[in-house]
Amino acid sequence: MADKYRVAIIGCGGIANAHARGYKALENRVEIVAIADPVQEALQEFGERYGIERRYTDAREMLDKEKPDIVSVCTWHKLHAPMTIAACARKPKAVLCEKPMATNMMECDEMMIAAQRNNVKLAIGHQRRFNASFNEAKRLIAQGAIGKPRLVFCSGTNQGLLNDATHSIDFIRYILGDPRALWVMGNIQRKSDRHERSIRIEECAEAVMYFENGTVAILIQELLWPSTLKGMGAIFLGSDGIMEVDERMIRLLDSKTAGWQILEPKGEDPFIAQARELIDWIEGKVEHRGKAENGRAAVEIVMAIYESARMHECVKLQPIGSPLDPSCRLVHTRLSPLDLMIDSGHLPVERPGRYDVRAFLLRGEEMRG
Ligand SMILES: NC(=O)c1ccc[n+]([C@@H]2O[C@H](COP(=O)([O-])OP(=O)(O)OC[C@H]3O[C@@H](n4cnc5c(N)ncnc54)[C@H](O)[C@@H]3O)[C@@H](O)[C@H]2O)c1
């Protein structure tokens, strides 16, 4: 037991189960020692399901008493920054925080500063980086299967740029080899008081982004589009071929094949692979592919879409340096430009009545998040 890494989980809802599944599959290397959630019912259910005795209603008390080596942050987006910073302040070896990394650039940078200051390895839970189909697509594109990637089409269907498009942007960057975005231009619609996990979101959006490798990506968010992709995916058009990629399969057309080739790569559960790479990262064997810089890049592009809508301009992104470097002012504001638009009256609610598209996650009598 003593040579196993001690894991603590903050937030015992839906995604915490996937984290637990990952750690449980690696029981020779880690042990989940404690959990925290202010909702007794959630604590009890989760604790019983995974046989975890030490249960806390206060995450900070858990961190102080249990001194975990690894902390999983599985709360809603607004708590990602405060919980990650609270965890980092207690100097665990690593923190795995759920996506989206945070709700604005200021929070992202504060999380990175907290991790850096306390020598904590910080990864963000974009587990699609461990999906077999996306990994094969990345490998094929790197070896030139479609020539030089020129254009990517992606349509998000699922409730908000921050929640959903951060995944899409992250896997597009991953498949392309994590290029930096140079500019972003986009627009949004928000006529009703729409929220997602308590965060104000738009009803639909579209964006164009240009990456340093010369690829343009077009994102269509929550707008009807005749896509054949199943689940999350994108279409990559290259100088020498086309690749349609989703979580289950790849359709490839290149100059060497007579027609479409269908590939169905099989691989490990992404949540197990994600947890294993975290341990390997702690041990200095690899760098985690979900490291905070990549989680931050996805939030940055979403904030740039909002900033483009707010300022009616193309938002240019500058290279990431140290988070402490003042030249690291990547979008024009550190706060969410969506919040600024709403608060300044530039995006009036024309159909009043607050609603939360994830209200079904709430327990008890709460409906609104
Ligand atoms: N990687 C993925 O594919 C994926 C999938 C689903 C959700 N998520 C992310 O996971 C996060 C959580 O989403 P969910 O669907 O699991 O939500 P959920 O509502 O099912 O779970 C959140 C839990 O956090 C608890 N909580 C609230 N305040 C807390 C606090 N102060 N301390 C400790 N716990 C607290 C809640 O009581 C709840 O049990 C979100 O940010 C979401 O984006 C990621």
The ligand as a Gaussian input file, in Angstrom:
#p B3LYP/6-31G(d) Opt

LIG

0 1
 N      -14.361000      14.830000     -20.021000
 C      -15.623000      14.652000     -20.369000
 O      -15.961000      14.078000     -21.401000
 C      -16.691000      15.153000     -19.434000
 C      -17.969000      14.566000     -19.404000
 C      -18.897000      15.046000     -18.467000
 C      -18.548000      16.112000     -17.635000
 N      -17.305000      16.673000     -17.722000
 C      -16.922000      17.818000     -16.867000
 O      -16.938000      17.408000     -15.513000
 C      -17.368000      18.468000     -14.685000
 C      -18.463000      17.928000     -13.764000
 O      -19.577000      17.571000     -14.543000
 P      -20.567000      16.412000     -14.077000
 O      -21.423000      16.127000     -15.231000
 O      -19.795000      15.298000     -13.460000
 O      -21.398000      17.188000     -12.965000
 P      -22.215000      16.547000     -11.738000
 O      -23.233000      17.559000     -11.332000
 O      -22.681000      15.178000     -12.093000
 O      -21.110000      16.407000     -10.601000
 C      -20.527000      17.498000      -9.959000
 C      -20.405000      17.174000      -8.484000
 O      -19.659000      18.225000      -7.852000
 C      -20.220000      18.396000      -6.554000
 N      -19.806000      19.663000      -5.957000
 C      -20.438000      20.866000      -6.021000
 N      -19.761000      21.769000      -5.278000
 C      -18.691000      21.117000      -4.743000
 C      -17.646000      21.500000      -3.873000
 N      -17.556000      22.755000      -3.391000
 N      -16.741000      20.575000      -3.490000
 C      -16.831000      19.295000      -3.939000
 N      -17.801000      18.883000      -4.772000
 C      -18.725000      19.779000      -5.179000
 C      -21.710000      18.277000      -6.800000
 O      -22.433000      18.049000      -5.589000
 C      -21.753000      17.109000      -7.761000
 O      -21.896000      15.870000      -7.069000
 C      -17.827000      19.589000     -15.608000
 O      -16.876000      20.617000     -15.618000
 C      -17.925000      18.939000     -16.980000
 O      -17.569000      19.795000     -18.039000
 C      -16.384000      16.210000     -18.593000

